[in-house]
Amino acid sequence: MGWGVTVKTDKSPPSSLGLRTIPDSTRPTGAHIAGRTKLMLPNVANGSARRCSARARATGERCKKLAVGSCRTCKSHGGHKQVKRGEGHYNFRGAGQTLPERQERHEMAVFFHKTEDLMFALGMMAPGSTRTRGRKPIAKN
């Protein structure tokens, strides 16, 4: 019979270091390690749990963690139980960010740019005034 790993225990150790060596045949295995019971989810215990699909670039090995909820990846690789939408999302910037609102703002910016060009061309701007600074909007037809 071979001798296995050295395990730290709370019970009266034979040595002054608090360590004892136990044989391989009596070594705890699986869900029962060092006197503690590991709690396993039912899908992990029966082997039906999905693993994270992320891979390391350098080695090509797959992540060994479990996928979260209905996602394909673990929490470390971007999986979340719930994807927050609207005001609950961390990137939510407030009102005026929907696509129709942004298109309307763009159309108004194009209108003001064309109006400013026309006013400069007709000499309607005050002497010494300058054009609006910044990137000019592109009219989409």
PyMOL commands that set and color helices and strands:
alter all, ss='L'
color gray80, all
select helices_A, chain A and resi 24-26+42-45+75-77+86-88+99-121
alter helices_A, ss='H'
color red, helices_A
select strands_A, chain A and resi 3-8+19-23+32-33+36-37
alter strands_A, ss='S'
color yellow, strands_A
deselect
rebuild
show_as cartoon
